[in-house]
Amino acid sequence: MTPLVLGIFQYIGPNGTVGSAWQHPDDTSADFTKLSHWTALAKQFDDAGLDFLFLADSYGFPALDGELLDASVREGRGIPHGDPMPLVSALAAVTEKLGFIVTTSTTVEPPAANARRFATLDHFTDGRIGWNIVTGSSGATAAALMGKELIAHDLRYDMADDYVDVNLTLWEGSWEDDALVRDKAAGVYADPAKVHMVHHEGPYFRTDGILNLPPSPQRTPLLVQAGASGRGRQFAGRNAEAVFVGGGEPETVAANITGIRESAVAAGRSAESIKVLVGALFITAPTSEEAWAKHAEMLAMSTPEGAAAIYAGNTGVDLLALDPDKPIAQTSTEMGQSNLERYLGKDGKPAPLVRDILENFRRTGINGSVFVGSPDEVADQIEQFVQQTGADGFLIQPHLTPGTYDDLIGLLLPVLRERGLAKTGHEGSTLRERLFGEGNVHLPADHRGYAFRAGRD
Amino acid sequence: MTPLVLGIFQYIGPNGTVGSAWQHPDDTSADFTKLSHWTALAKQFDDAGLDFLFLADSYGFPALDGELLDASVREGRGIPHGDPMPLVSALAAVTEKLGFIVTTSTTVEPPAANARRFATLDHFTDGRIGWNIVTGSSGATAAALMGKELIAHDLRYDMADDYVDVNLTLWEGSWEDDALVRDKAAGVYADPAKVHMVHHEGPYFRTDGILNLPPSPQRTPLLVQAGASGRGRQFAGRNAEAVFVGGGEPETVAANITGIRESAVAAGRSAESIKVLVGALFITAPTSEEAWAKHAEMLAMSTPEGAAAIYAGNTGVDLLALDPDKPIAQTSTEMGQSNLERYLGKDGKPAPLVRDILENFRRTGINGSVFVGSPDEVADQIEQFVQQTGADGFLIQPHLTPGTYDDLIGLLLPVLRERGLAKTGHEGSTLRERLFGEGNVHLPADHRGYAFRAGRD
């Protein structure tokens, strides 16, 4: 079996994706405002040979009808949530090979500023940066915070395509490969004939200017995306090199992954040009009993109120205000929709009850699959899940910090490596090589960004 | 004499403010794309007891009529220029006391995103962050790059006042001082009664939401500004805690500083509530002769073409296209205007010739004062300059890296300390305390941001 891509999902806050784990006596994640908390984690991931740290972001926060939800504040769920962008360089400075995927939003950040920020980071990380492209997470609260109107879902993706064009044009089209000269004796820093003004006039964004940095190791950061809607999938097919999908029933995940690969093919790319990574939480311990005890401990820190707050923030639906014994079949946001699809009655299945949705959400959180057991049992489950779904790897959700990671690295990884399910060494030094093998430093020829490159014959 | 505030001016590029120093055999600044270059410098500044590192930024680049200027690219002047924002955490992780002032633009960054980014950095730096507020440096090229129209100068400042309001509201008004509880046993992360939605509806910006982070050490970062126009000075009076002014003739600088203090008083603040720092380049060596030899070496790396490129980028005026023997009296941008004012005929003086302006700019660069001599001679010049101008300190311009800093720290600082012109120890741990003394962690009561604080009796 091909070794899996294994990354760690984190956001700049005190909790993981299930429950309110900061309150556990051994948990350190309420120290998330301290750099030392993050540098220690990054070193641990780097030493363990994990592929990357994925820094999620939401510009918004859980709220309903313009009001905060008490459970969200009380349990630290969705509130607080810091900005991951300023964190990366401190982590890059203390790691050697670990990649960093940072989330920014195409409806918040100015596109050319985004391009220069990521180019700066690609330099500072020596080519270990990726960009998780979101079009508007926690849409309504983020829009109100930014003083903007919420943009309709499909239009957001139309704009995001244009936004990515601005970025690709700047990253690929401004400096030729040999524009940087750095000849001290001749006094020539760069060759003026090889640095180009780029001009983009799209339906939503325009730019006239340069990327004001010489080519960074990867030029374009690894492009990552997570949209699960039809329009989101089309966007992924055109742009993404890695896609993060929620977990859930293997058949649902398999269909989702197939759809993403088809969208790549529809955009003229190979089916393998996108690595699909599934959100999953691994709860393991030396024995099965201990693992299930940890699972029970996790659920004891996961309240219906906290789950409902996160659910409400993502969907606009307050499950606690509904009759628990009635079904629910609609929600107002894409993320809500894709989450609901995990539970909703499709293909003739009956729509689930509110109480079941809430309980499922309380147990598995926003991203889905929870694997529990001894290291061998979890490895068995992973192997089966990958065979059933065709996943390329996992985006591993945190629970206890650093407990979840100690168990992952100390117990599970050795078993996965024995079975050939995890890498035993590094390939190349950039994040793109990490996922696609040595030598694959830049966008491949079948990616539309390739055509933006300046000075190519 | 009161010890001076001493900060280092840097931008993310290969040169200082005069000439093209990267080409010097001993200069390392072309390594500016490497984190290790910056962490070494930051450690040097921190160990030396300097107050802060000021990271300048320009979202634009030198250009004329939409075309790059060859000399700018060839000499690495203004091009390249990376984003300072992602650099800070790596420097904070390796330093103890050094402050960091980061530039962002009110016409580029979304205000609520800016607020969260700086709040995140105030946490990560343990209260050592400052915000240099610019309204649109390199205006025309930055606007074209961002796909926006260039906004008229005074309107930019009107908008900036509103923009700062959004930031102050979020920093000061969202979380009460004791909102963060972190009681593991009770399972209470924060008190919902003490986290507040803020609502701002200004003439240009609006926000409804929260700052999604518990209070950071300073809450509001140290507010820094550099505008020298009448409207810029009014903005400084209302908002700034430190103002950076260009150097030049002592009488001009003195008048400028007096004007800034008057603007603070006009805004209901004390004249001392703003620290005024003057841009200056110190070229020193064990003997006067060696210092002047360094100065000559610097000028040999400063070409008229390179100076004209930077000048053109800032003013829209191509000095090389004009008759060198005729006077010049107007320019198209604020920065151009404030630079020109250093040379222009005022108070009955004749307007200077193009050749004199260019030569002066080639020798002193954009920020003005160059002090040359043995450590004692430079200390004498500094002492006299401070007495003549009332400056609170200097923003020290780089020339050779690390040479300028080795000389500053090894030769000049000990003399300044002997004379009581430089601090011998630290006060407090935050950047605001660094400038205003121990205990002055938050905005003072006479700053308009004080009134935004939530939960104050």
Interface residues (C-beta under 8 A of the other chain):
Chain A: I12 P14 S20 W22 Q23 H24 P25 A30 T33 K34 L35 S36 T39 Y59 G60 F61 A63 G66 E67 L68 D70 V73 R74 E75 G76 I79 P80 H81 G82 D83 M85 P86 L87 V88 S89 A90 L91 A92 A93 V94 V108 E109 P110 P111 A112 A113 R116 R117 A119 T120 L121 H123 F124 T141 A144 L145 M146 G147 V166 R182 K184 A185 G187 V188 Y189 A190 D191 P192 V195 M197 F205 R206 T207 D208 G209 I210 N212 L213 P214 S216 M301
Chain B: I12 P14 S20 W22 Q23 H24 P25 A30 T33 K34 L35 S36 T39 Y59 G60 F61 A63 G66 E67 L68 D70 V73 R74 E75 G76 I79 P80 H81 G82 D83 M85 P86 L87 V88 S89 A90 L91 A92 A93 V94 V108 E109 P110 P111 A112 A113 R116 R117 A119 T120 L121 H123 F124 T141 A144 L145 M146 G147 V166 R182 K184 A185 G187 V188 Y189 A190 D191 P192 V195 M197 F205 R206 T207 D208 G209 I210 N212 L213 P214 S216 M301
